[in-house]
Amino acid sequence: MNKISQRILAVGLPLAAVATTGVAFAAWTATGGGLGAAKAGNAHNQLTATAATAPTGNFLVPGGTGDIVVHVVNNASYPVKFTTITPGGSSSYAAPANCNDGATPTPGPAVTMPSAVTVTAVTLLGGASTDVTLSGAASMALGATDACQDGSFSIPVTVS
């Protein structure tokens, strides 16, 4: 072998090894791009509200206001936040049989929740529940008789 051939082999062989290693390394560390997929769930109607134990402090009296206590349950498996409780219809009244306000054919004085109540943001974990007191949110019309004392009201609400 002549000296030129030996030099080509001496220089070329290591260069070929480095080039081959570089190609192999590039093949193992290659990157690419594309798209992933996900879908958002539907969080509507995950909260339910029921009457909680009647408030112990601020009771309703004819012509006055009182507290409403709402028991809120998160039926979802993920956290849900709510900030508003709004009236959802007419109240119902469980009272002694002799209670009648004389203004309506059904027993009981008129009790209303006049407007939406903004509450401090509440985040309920999945499956959790809490009681929320709405101070002074219910009002009773004038005209209830003494026989209506100690009755209970259910006031429909929407939690959002």
C-alpha angles and dihedrals in degrees: 000000000000126000095256092054090049091051092049090051092044093052100027099050095058090043091052090050092050092047092049091049091049092053091047091048091049091051092053096046099042118138133201143176139232143132134294126201134225135158129215117231127231113255097184119124095008094126124071125191126205134170112278125205109303114266116266100209120039109041127187119256129177109285093008142094132245143179127278120207117203125191108213122195126191106217092183126095091232134058117281126193125209130185107170138054116191133185112265105191144307121340123241124217132212106199142147113290093248094058113109127147092206093230099084134036091238121073120257141054121277112268122183142177097218102199148357116293119215111215130194104274109274121197114197119197117229110292093007128126139196141183117238121197115210103201114220092349098132125067130193124213121235119259105059112144125231088254089069093067118121094023123141128231131206113201116190114230140179119221118208 
